[in-house]
Amino acid sequence: MSGFAREVLKWLQSLDLTYSVKNPRRDFSNGYLIAEIFSWYFPQDIQMHSYVNGTSIDRKLGNWQQLERFIQKHQLPIPKDFVEGTIHCKPNAAICLVEFIYTFLTNRQVRRLESQDRDMGEFTDSTYQNQLPMYARSTASQAIKNNIALTELTTQPDRTTCTQKAKAIVHGHTEHRRQERQEDPKRFGLRKVKSKRNADSLKDGSGPKLKANPASYHEVEVSQPSQVAAES
């Protein structure tokens, strides 16, 4: 159960769940263990015989539809992004969801470093990509493939929604590459403007001007058509 804070890990172990959590990203995606956690605090509302510990998308949606009705009934302030990210096995989504539920049910805050909180809020593989050398990082098309699950395309066939997600991923990828170019321009063979003064002078035309040679003119006699006909 790597990734959980120590206090959350101890809390999960104290609940004596039916199935041990080995991979949070996979084990919480079907909603079964989430329902079992709530059953300890709301035994009258959560009946575990109604939930199935399956891996198919239909079983997942069936479990989460019941959980959504339970969440709406008790007006639990669980972010929708946490739920959707957990269903589609997004990085860090299940950990964020369980830690949010831990804080809500126990009224205790999870202790994390500021940098860890920032990384946990992104349900992408950007943290993993940043640990790789430059040549091994994903391209824009690979980033889309890595961060949009097949289940998202199945459960959300709306083309507009999928397009917006793809654009957001490409935008983040482009911004990250732009930042890398600014931080290490020599690696990409980029040249910086020597001084801001020179750059401004080129814009307003106050920079050094080129010397132009004076133009010279001379007359050329051209015969008129009527004169040429008379001579012939």
Residue pairs with C-beta under 8 A, 6 or more apart in sequence:
1 9
1 12
1 21
1 22
1 24
3 24
3 92
3 95
4 12
4 24
4 95
4 98
4 99
5 99
5 110
5 111
5 112
7 102
7 108
7 110
7 111
8 98
8 99
8 102
8 110
11 102
11 106
12 21
12 37
12 98
15 36
15 37
15 40
17 33
17 36
17 37
18 33
18 36
18 53
19 27
19 32
19 33
19 53
21 27
21 28
21 33
24 94
24 95
24 98
25 89
25 90
25 91
25 93
25 94
26 89
27 33
27 94
28 34
28 86
28 94
28 97
28 98
29 60
29 86
29 87
29 88
29 89
29 94
30 52
30 53
30 54
30 55
30 59
30 60
30 63
31 51
31 60
31 63
31 64
31 66
31 67
31 86
31 87
32 51
32 52
32 53
32 63
34 67
34 86
34 97
34 98
34 101
35 46
35 48
35 51
35 63
35 66
35 67
36 46
36 48
36 51
37 98
37 101
37 105
38 45
38 46
38 67
38 70
38 101
39 46
39 47
39 48
41 105
42 70
42 74
45 70
45 73
45 74
46 70
50 66
51 63
51 66
52 59
52 62
52 63
54 60
57 151
57 154
57 155
60 87
60 151
61 87
61 155
64 83
64 87
67 83
68 83
70 76
71 78
76 104
77 104
78 97
78 100
78 101
78 104
79 100
81 93
81 123
82 93
82 96
82 97
82 100
83 97
84 90
84 93
85 92
85 93
85 94
85 96
85 97
85 123
86 93
86 94
86 97
87 151
87 155
88 149
88 151
88 152
89 149
89 151
90 123
90 124
90 147
90 149
91 122
91 123
91 124
91 125
91 127
91 128
92 119
92 120
92 121
92 122
92 123
93 123
95 120
96 120
96 121
96 123
99 110
102 108
102 110
103 109
103 110
112 120
119 127
124 146
124 147
124 169
124 172
125 138
125 143
125 146
125 147
126 172
126 176
129 137
129 138
129 143
134 180
134 187
138 146
138 173
140 169
140 170
140 173
140 174
143 169
143 170
143 172
143 173
144 166
144 169
144 170
147 169
148 162
148 165
148 166
148 169
152 162
152 165
153 162
156 162
181 188
181 190
185 191
185 192
193 199
198 207
200 206
201 207
